[in-house]
């Protein structure tokens, strides 16, 4: 296989990846986007396999290690993807990001130990060109930050571990930002040292600093901000792969990594805008509000107006327009199919039903969109926040299923930890029905004034059971 053919095939694979991203930008074209992605990866994989055989002068023995890795990794990936529930998808994404970061670290370390195997030596010696040293140092550092940061994000999203660093609440201490700055400067000095001496000790120092900084950047971020963190770590993993691609002179890795890195950064910017956060604070790990006082306020017992599923069904069946706001509670209960059935029944009764999606509802970007798509909810009924907010004032009923922070009017109150965060303005609807398991505060740790309004009816219980009861009760 000639190098020109390799370049052409890699270019074709890159075009497929670009088309995949374009297709994934809208639910109606997402299947086509996935197909493009799979075709592109198949082309890239087969081309790389053929290139390995060519570089080994026709000896395919080395390819057996690659195939073994593909079988083991692919098997584990298929098993996890088949086993994991939709509610655990954010944790799976964080885990995958950590693996990409760790892979970048391993590749960089191997290249430093055996540069001749990667063809990055000077005149046959073990000296790595200066430019490649910079790329290896950056790729390894970003990969280390991505790995340890993703592990912390995984723990925070999971919520199963008692270790304090894995708790949803921010973890901060005096001098935290100064320590981060000092470690950042130390990383720059270490990168310079590696560039100048190609020292294994300097390279190890870069890795240690990267692993430590990844933890320190993520622990001060509260659980409510995890959707932004997931997309940012996605960006980091892409840049790590691109950096290693430059070192290995692999155009496919450079293009694929750059696509992931840039798209993740753009998504993070969009998410920050949706939460009124600073993009540069995300990069510096400097956001995630203190929820201590908010949580304390949520502990105060207050009266609410509660009702049954039958009461809610009566209100819904007598409405002309209903807006459904799905949240993480709906995902936990796996109630999306029941919700679709309720919406269909209301539609059959002449009620106009729409779904309102907040950009950060759930635990990762697009979480609610994926759940509704799984239930085959028509795309023309699903609206993003900026398109649906103006309609809440004319809606007869807004029914909130397991959402909390994204509909909290505290976002309009100066001094609130979420002040300025754009929300779904469900409080403007004529009647509000809220389904929650309890009056516990949301992921941001804030009490929600919406639940105490005279127009609001609280229906407590598991979302799936409550919605199924509503379906039976709708006349």
HUMO-V891966 format. One record per residue. N is the residue number from 0. RES is the residue in three letters. PSI is psi in whole degrees, 0 to 359 (none if undefined). Layout:
# HUMO-V891966
n & res & psi
N & RES & PSI
N & RES & PSI
This chain:
# HUMO-V891966
n & res & psi
0 & UNK & 123
1 & UNK & 157
2 & UNK & 329
3 & UNK & 321
4 & UNK & 321
5 & UNK & 314
6 & UNK & 318
7 & UNK & 316
8 & UNK & 320
9 & UNK & 323
10 & UNK & 319
11 & UNK & 317
12 & UNK & 321
13 & UNK & 319
14 & UNK & 320
15 & UNK & 319
16 & UNK & 320
17 & UNK & 318
18 & UNK & 328
19 & UNK & 314
20 & UNK & 319
21 & UNK & 318
22 & UNK & 324
23 & UNK & 357
24 & UNK & 349
25 & UNK & 140
26 & UNK & 324
27 & UNK & 338
28 & UNK & 9
29 & UNK & 324
30 & UNK & 316
31 & UNK & 321
32 & UNK & 317
33 & UNK & 320
34 & UNK & 316
35 & UNK & 317
36 & UNK & 317
37 & UNK & 319
38 & UNK & 315
39 & UNK & 316
40 & UNK & 324
41 & UNK & 315
42 & UNK & 314
43 & UNK & 318
44 & UNK & 314
45 & UNK & 320
46 & UNK & 317
47 & UNK & 320
48 & UNK & 316
49 & UNK & 324
50 & UNK & 323
51 & UNK & 316
52 & UNK & 318
53 & UNK & 314
54 & UNK & 339
55 & UNK & 18
56 & UNK & 42
57 & UNK & 355
58 & UNK & 115
59 & UNK & 7
60 & UNK & 318
61 & UNK & 333
62 & UNK & 337
63 & UNK & 326
64 & UNK & 320
65 & UNK & 315
66 & UNK & 321
67 & UNK & 318
68 & UNK & 319
69 & UNK & 318
70 & UNK & 313
71 & UNK & 309
72 & UNK & 316
73 & UNK & 321
74 & UNK & 315
75 & UNK & 319
76 & UNK & 316
77 & UNK & 320
78 & UNK & 314
79 & UNK & 318
80 & UNK & 326
81 & UNK & 328
82 & UNK & 324
83 & UNK & 140
84 & UNK & 159
85 & UNK & 327
86 & UNK & 339
87 & UNK & 5
88 & UNK & 320
89 & UNK & 319
90 & UNK & 320
91 & UNK & 319
92 & UNK & 316
93 & UNK & 321
94 & UNK & 316
95 & UNK & 320
96 & UNK & 319
97 & UNK & 322
98 & UNK & 322
99 & UNK & 316
100 & UNK & 317
101 & UNK & 322
102 & UNK & 319
103 & UNK & 321
104 & UNK & 314
105 & UNK & 318
106 & UNK & 316
107 & UNK & 317
108 & UNK & 319
109 & UNK & 320
110 & UNK & 325
111 & UNK & 322
112 & UNK & 323
113 & UNK & 68
114 & UNK & 331
115 & UNK & 329
116 & UNK & 340
117 & UNK & 2
118 & UNK & 32
119 & UNK & 36
120 & UNK & 170
121 & UNK & 118
122 & UNK & 38
123 & UNK & 356
124 & UNK & 175
125 & UNK & 5
126 & UNK & 127
127 & UNK & 132
128 & UNK & 148
129 & UNK & 318
130 & UNK & 319
131 & UNK & 327
132 & UNK & 318
133 & UNK & 316
134 & UNK & 319
135 & UNK & 318
136 & UNK & 314
137 & UNK & 316
138 & UNK & 317
139 & UNK & 318
140 & UNK & 311
141 & UNK & 322
142 & UNK & 319
143 & UNK & 316
144 & UNK & 317
145 & UNK & 317
146 & UNK & 303
147 & UNK & 323
148 & UNK & 321
149 & UNK & 326
150 & UNK & 316
151 & UNK & 318
152 & UNK & 320
153 & UNK & 313
154 & UNK & 318
155 & UNK & 321
156 & UNK & 323
157 & UNK & 314
158 & UNK & 14
159 & UNK & 347
160 & UNK & 140
161 & UNK & 347
162 & UNK & 131
163 & UNK & 323
164 & UNK & 339
165 & UNK & 6
166 & UNK & 155
167 & UNK & 332
168 & UNK & 146
169 & UNK & 145
170 & UNK & 115
171 & UNK & 160
172 & UNK & 163
173 & UNK & 132
174 & UNK & 16
175 & UNK & 313
176 & UNK & 326
177 & UNK & 321
178 & UNK & 317
179 & UNK & 318
180 & UNK & 318
181 & UNK & 319
182 & UNK & 322
183 & UNK & 316
184 & UNK & 322
185 & UNK & 324
186 & UNK & 319
187 & UNK & 315
188 & UNK & 318
189 & UNK & 320
190 & UNK & 319
191 & UNK & 318
192 & UNK & 319
193 & UNK & 320
194 & UNK & 323
195 & UNK & 325
196 & UNK & 346
197 & UNK & 37
198 & UNK & 132
199 & UNK & 326
200 & UNK & 317
201 & UNK & 321
202 & UNK & 316
203 & UNK & 324
204 & UNK & 320
205 & UNK & 316
206 & UNK & 315
207 & UNK & 314
208 & UNK & 318
209 & UNK & 314
210 & UNK & 317
211 & UNK & 317
212 & UNK & 326
213 & UNK & 319
214 & UNK & 312
215 & UNK & 332
216 & UNK & 331
217 & UNK & 328
218 & UNK & 331
219 & UNK & 2
220 & UNK & 126
221 & UNK & 160
222 & UNK & 328
223 & UNK & 338
224 & UNK & 7
225 & UNK & 326
226 & UNK & 321
227 & UNK & 321
228 & UNK & 318
229 & UNK & 314
230 & UNK & 326
231 & UNK & 319
232 & UNK & 327
233 & UNK & 317
234 & UNK & 315
235 & UNK & 316
236 & UNK & 324
237 & UNK & 316
238 & UNK & 326
239 & UNK & 315
240 & UNK & 320
241 & UNK & 319
242 & UNK & 317
243 & UNK & 325
244 & UNK & 321
245 & UNK & 318
246 & UNK & 320
247 & UNK & 0
248 & UNK & 40
249 & UNK & 104
250 & UNK & 327
251 & UNK & 316
252 & UNK & 323
253 & UNK & 313
254 & UNK & 313
255 & UNK & 316
256 & UNK & 319
257 & UNK & 322
258 & UNK & 314
259 & UNK & 316
260 & UNK & 313
261 & UNK & 319
262 & UNK & 322
263 & UNK & 321
264 & UNK & 319
265 & UNK & 316
266 & UNK & 320
267 & UNK & 320
268 & UNK & 317
269 & UNK & 318
270 & UNK & 319
271 & UNK & 319
272 & UNK & 322
273 & UNK & 339
274 & UNK & 6
275 & UNK & 42
276 & UNK & 161
277 & UNK & 127
278 & UNK & 320
279 & UNK & 333
280 & UNK & 328
281 & UNK & 313
282 & UNK & 323
283 & UNK & 2
284 & UNK & 32
285 & UNK & 20
286 & UNK & 179
287 & UNK & 94
288 & UNK & 163
289 & UNK & 118
290 & UNK & 8
291 & UNK & 309
292 & UNK & 323
293 & UNK & 317
294 & UNK & 322
295 & UNK & 321
296 & UNK & 328
297 & UNK & 346
298 & UNK & 346
299 & UNK & 129
300 & UNK & 128
301 & UNK & 156
302 & UNK & 142
303 & UNK & 160
304 & UNK & 116
305 & UNK & 158
306 & UNK & 179
307 & UNK & 174
308 & UNK & 325
309 & UNK & 318
310 & UNK & 316
311 & UNK & 319
312 & UNK & 323
313 & UNK & 316
314 & UNK & 316
315 & UNK & 317
316 & UNK & 343
317 & UNK & 8
318 & UNK & 161
319 & UNK & 326
320 & UNK & 133
321 & UNK & 132
322 & UNK & 123
323 & UNK & 129
324 & UNK & 102
325 & UNK & 149
326 & UNK & 190
327 & UNK & 329
328 & UNK & 325
329 & UNK & 320
330 & UNK & 316
331 & UNK & 318
332 & UNK & 351
333 & UNK & 50
334 & UNK & 8
335 & UNK & 325
336 & UNK & 321
337 & UNK & 322
338 & UNK & 318
339 & UNK & 321
340 & UNK & 319
341 & UNK & 315
342 & UNK & 320
343 & UNK & 320
344 & UNK & 320
345 & UNK & 319
346 & UNK & 319
347 & UNK & 336
348 & UNK & 9
349 & UNK & 10
350 & UNK & 135
351 & UNK & 121
352 & UNK & 132
353 & UNK & 156
354 & UNK & 137
355 & UNK & 123
356 & UNK & 124
357 & UNK & 141
358 & UNK & 331
359 & UNK & 21
360 & UNK & 137
361 & UNK & 207
362 & UNK & 2
363 & UNK & 159
364 & UNK & 131
365 & UNK & 9
366 & UNK & 312
367 & UNK & 323
368 & UNK & 319
369 & UNK & 317
370 & UNK & 315
371 & UNK & 323
372 & UNK & 323
373 & UNK & 325
374 & UNK & 3
375 & UNK & 40
376 & UNK & 131
377 & UNK & 134
378 & UNK & 331
379 & UNK & 356
380 & UNK & 352
381 & UNK & 126
382 & UNK & 141
383 & UNK & 164
384 & UNK & 313
385 & UNK & 340
386 & UNK & 338
387 & UNK & 339
388 & UNK & 322
389 & UNK & 346
390 & UNK & 348
391 & UNK & 324
392 & UNK & 334
393 & UNK & 354
394 & UNK & 139
395 & UNK & 319
396 & UNK & 136
397 & UNK & 120
398 & UNK & 120
399 & UNK & 120
400 & UNK & 94
401 & UNK & 11
402 & UNK & 153
403 & UNK & 287
404 & UNK & 326
405 & UNK & 355
406 & UNK & 15
407 & UNK & 116
408 & UNK & 350
409 & UNK & 341
410 & UNK & 342
411 & UNK & 3
412 & UNK & 120
413 & UNK & 138
414 & UNK & 344
415 & UNK & 145
416 & UNK & 337
417 & UNK & 18
418 & UNK & 132
419 & UNK & 350
420 & UNK & 124
421 & UNK & 134
422 & UNK & 165
423 & UNK & 121
424 & UNK & 58
425 & UNK & 335
426 & UNK & 347
427 & UNK & 347
428 & UNK & 156
429 & UNK & 322
430 & UNK & 141
431 & UNK & 128
432 & UNK & 125
433 & UNK & 124
434 & UNK & 122
435 & UNK & 158
436 & UNK & 325
437 & UNK & 185
438 & UNK & 18
439 & UNK & 149
440 & UNK & 160
441 & UNK & 187
442 & UNK & 335
443 & UNK & 354
444 & UNK & 21
445 & UNK & 143
446 & UNK & 154
447 & UNK & 111
448 & UNK & 336
449 & UNK & 325
450 & UNK & 342
451 & UNK & 3
452 & UNK & 151
453 & UNK & 330
454 & UNK & 355
455 & UNK & 134
456 & UNK & 122
457 & UNK & 129
458 & UNK & 106
459 & UNK & 146
460 & UNK & 173
461 & UNK & 132
462 & UNK & 317
463 & UNK & 314
464 & UNK & 317
465 & UNK & 315
466 & UNK & 321
467 & UNK & 322
468 & UNK & 324
469 & UNK & 318
470 & UNK & 317
471 & UNK & 329
472 & UNK & 342
473 & UNK & 124
474 & UNK & none
